[in-house]
């Protein structure tokens, strides 16, 4: 099965890669369209999202003797890890909400973001000038407490797409090594997601990467960010060349496998690239 469609995938991918590098504005418009859609869906469902997110706190008597393990470095023990609360509230709702606007396929992928959905609709076809009606949405859900509420988010190597080079039939996709540049430290970042997928039925699926962050406990704010596709980052218009500090060192120490070291993504630089790439939804108190 690994190689049954490889030859046709290689041919279509090579052509599609050149198409989207040349017509990079289509990728930008596609990302804005998905960002707008998710932002509007969350806004419209804010009451339900807030209710279900905060329900976990009301259920405290049922799990207080079996709390989730503390995470991160040297936890103080004064708050409970809330990551799974955010993941389950958003990861369950968003596909159902998106299904009102898109045809959705839950295509298998061995690694990646919390949600990996192949979406199709007429608007995608219009944006790409009928080149494709599909895109692959990678959406990750983050939860942070008041002490962790920063102007960035931490992303792993398999949640960001890269240059997506496929030179020969047998090689498969490879990404250039990115740099996470800090004021004092710079490290290599080995992003592993492809910027473009070709399904076995020849569907062309450019990748759109979003992250939804919530501030607990209780829910106070939801931030929706759109991270540019790897072609936009490294090929055209080459955001990483123009904004070299977009990615900066993450919170991993030197003992972590360098191929899996995470990076932080700057909200302020994303906002400089386009204001719609970082948007907050405040929850009324």
C-alpha positions in Angstrom: 0.0 0.0 0.0 2.9 2.4 0.7 3.9 2.6 -2.9 0.7 1.8 -4.8 0.0 5.4 -5.8 3.5 6.8 -5.4 4.2 7.5 -9.1 1.0 9.5 -9.7 1.3 11.3 -6.4 4.9 12.3 -7.3 3.8 13.7 -10.6 0.8 15.6 -9.3 2.7 16.8 -6.2 5.5 18.2 -8.3 3.1 20.2 -10.5 1.0 21.4 -7.5 4.0 22.5 -5.5 5.1 24.8 -8.4 1.5 26.0 -8.8 1.2 27.1 -5.2 4.7 28.6 -4.9 3.9 30.7 -8.0 0.3 31.4 -7.0 1.1 31.9 -3.3 -1.7 34.4 -2.9 -4.2 31.6 -3.2 -2.7 29.9 -0.1 -2.9 33.2 1.8 -6.5 33.7 0.8 -7.3 30.1 1.7 -5.7 30.6 5.1 -7.7 33.7 5.7 -10.9 32.0 4.7 -10.4 29.1 7.1 -9.3 31.5 9.9 -12.5 33.6 9.3 -14.6 30.5 9.4 -13.2 29.2 12.6 -13.3 32.6 14.3 -17.0 33.1 13.4 -17.9 29.5 14.4 -16.3 30.0 17.8 -17.9 33.4 18.3 -21.3 32.0 17.4 -20.9 29.0 19.8 -19.1 31.0 22.6 -21.9 30.4 25.2 -21.9 26.6 24.6 -18.1 26.4 24.5 -17.8 28.4 27.8 -20.5 26.3 29.5 -18.9 23.0 28.6 -15.4 24.2 29.3 -16.4 25.4 32.8 -18.4 22.3 33.5 -15.2 20.5 34.4 -14.7 22.8 37.4 -18.3 22.1 38.6 -17.5 18.4 38.3 -14.6 18.7 40.7 -16.1 16.4 43.4 -16.1 13.5 40.9 -12.4 13.7 40.1 -10.7 15.6 43.0 -9.2 12.3 44.3 -7.9 11.4 40.9 -6.5 14.6 39.5 -4.5 14.8 36.3 -0.7 14.6 36.6 1.1 18.0 36.8 3.0 18.9 33.7 5.8 21.3 32.8 8.9 22.2 34.8 8.6 22.4 38.6 4.9 22.8 38.9 3.8 24.7 42.0 0.7 22.5 42.6 -1.7 25.4 42.9 -3.6 24.7 39.7 -4.6 21.6 37.8 -3.4 20.8 34.2 -6.3 21.9 32.0 -4.9 20.9 28.6 -7.3 17.9 28.1 -10.3 20.0 29.0 -9.6 22.4 26.2 -8.7 19.6 23.7 -11.9 17.7 24.3 -14.2 20.7 24.3 -12.8 22.1 21.1 -11.8 18.9 19.3 -15.3 17.5 19.7 -17.2 20.6 18.7 -15.2 22.0 15.8 -15.7 19.1 13.4 -19.4 19.1 14.0 -19.6 22.9 13.4 -17.4 22.7 10.3 -19.6 20.0 8.9 -22.3 22.6 8.4 -20.1 24.3 5.8 -17.7 21.7 4.4 -17.6 18.1 3.3 -15.2 16.6 5.7 -12.9 13.5 5.5 -11.1 12.2 8.5 -8.1 11.1 6.5 -5.6 9.0 8.5 -2.2 10.6 9.4 0.3 9.0 11.8 1.3 12.3 13.5 0.3 15.9 13.6 -2.0 18.4 15.2 -5.0 17.5 17.4 -7.4 17.8 14.4 -6.5 16.7 10.9 -9.4 17.2 8.6 -9.6 17.3 4.8 -12.2 19.9 3.9 -13.9 20.6 0.6 -16.3 23.2 -0.6 -17.1 25.6 -3.5 -15.3 28.5 -1.9 -12.0 26.6 -1.8 -12.4 25.8 -5.5 -13.1 29.5 -6.2 -10.0 30.7 -4.2 -7.7 28.3 -6.1 -9.3 29.2 -9.5 -10.7 25.6 -9.8 -7.2 24.1 -9.2 -8.6 22.1 -6.2 -11.6 22.2 -4.0 -9.8 20.5 -1.1 -7.5 21.6 1.8 -6.1 19.8 4.8 -6.8 21.6 8.0 -4.3 21.0 10.8 -5.7 22.5 14.0 -4.0 22.3 17.4 -5.7 23.2 20.7 -3.6 24.7 23.6 -4.7 25.6 27.1 -2.8 28.0 29.3 -3.2 29.4 32.8 -2.7 33.0 33.9 1.1 32.4 34.5 1.5 30.9 31.1 -0.4 33.6 29.2 2.2 34.9 26.8 2.4 36.5 23.3 3.4 33.3 21.7 2.5 29.6 21.5 4.7 26.5 21.6 4.5 24.2 18.5 6.0 20.8 17.9 7.9 19.7 14.8 4.9 17.8 13.4 2.5 20.7 13.7 4.3 23.1 11.3 4.8 22.4 7.6 8.0 23.2 5.7 9.4 23.5 2.2 8.1 20.1 1.1 10.8 19.1 -1.4 10.3 15.8 -3.3 13.2 15.4 -5.6 13.1 11.8 -6.8 10.3 9.2 -6.8 11.7 7.1 -4.0 12.7 9.8 -1.6 9.4 11.1 -0.3 8.9 14.6 1.1 11.7 16.4 2.9 11.7 19.8 4.6 14.5 22.2 4.9 15.8 22.7 8.4 14.4 25.9 9.9 15.9 28.1 12.5 14.3 29.2 15.8 16.1 32.5 16.5 16.2 34.0 19.9 18.1 37.0 21.3 20.8 34.8 22.8 20.1 31.3 21.5 19.3 29.9 18.0 18.6 26.3 17.4 17.6 24.1 14.4 13.9 23.3 14.0 13.1 20.2 12.1 9.5 20.7 11.0 8.0 17.5 9.7 4.5 18.3 8.2 4.1 18.4 4.5 2.8 21.7 3.1 0.8 19.8 0.5 -0.8 16.3 0.3 -2.0 14.3 -2.7 -4.5 11.7 -1.7 -4.8 8.3 -3.4 -7.8 9.5 -5.5 -5.5 12.4 -6.8 -7.2 15.1 -4.6 -4.8 18.0 -4.1 -4.8 19.2 -0.5 -2.8 22.3 0.5 -2.2 22.5 4.2 -3.8 25.2 6.4 -2.4 25.4 10.0 -4.4 26.9 12.8 -4.1 26.9 16.6 -6.8 27.7 19.1 -5.7 28.7 22.6 -7.8 29.0 25.7 -7.1 30.6 29.0 -8.3 28.6 32.0 -9.6 28.1 34.7 -12.3 29.3 34.2 -12.4 30.1 30.5 -11.5 33.8 30.0 -10.2 34.2 26.4 -9.9 32.2 23.2 -7.1 33.1 20.8 -7.2 31.9 17.2 -3.9 32.0 15.2 -3.1 31.0 11.7 0.5 29.8 11.0 1.6 30.2 7.3 1.9 27.2 5.1 5.5 26.0 4.6 5.6 27.3 1.0 4.8 30.7 2.4 7.4 30.4 5.1 10.3 29.2 3.0 9.6 29.7 -0.7 7.3 32.6 -1.7 7.0 35.2 -0.2 9.5 33.6 2.2 8.2 34.9 5.5 11.1 33.4 7.5 13.6 35.4 5.5 11.6 38.6 6.0 10.7 37.9 9.6 13.6 35.7 11.0 12.3 35.8 14.6 8.8 34.5 13.8 10.0 31.2 15.3 12.2 31.4 18.4 13.5 28.7 20.9 11.0 26.7 22.7 11.0 25.3 26.3 12.9 22.0 25.7 16.3 21.4 27.3 19.4 20.0 25.7 18.5 16.4 26.6 15.6 16.3 24.1 16.1 14.7 20.8 17.1 17.6 18.5 14.8 16.3 15.8 11.8 16.8 18.1 12.7 20.1 19.8 9.8 22.5 19.7 9.7 26.2 18.9 7.7 29.2 19.9 5.6 31.2 17.4 5.5 34.9 17.9 2.0 36.4 17.9 3.3 40.0 17.4 5.1 39.0 14.2 2.1 37.0 13.0 0.0 40.1 13.5 2.6 42.1 11.6 2.3 39.7 8.6 -1.5 40.0 8.7 -3.9 41.2 11.4 -6.3 38.3 10.9 -3.5 35.8 11.8 -4.0 36.5 15.5 -7.5 37.2 16.9 -8.8 37.1 20.4 -12.3 36.3 21.6 -12.9 37.5 25.1 -15.4 35.6 27.3 -17.8 37.9 29.2 -17.4 37.5 33.0 
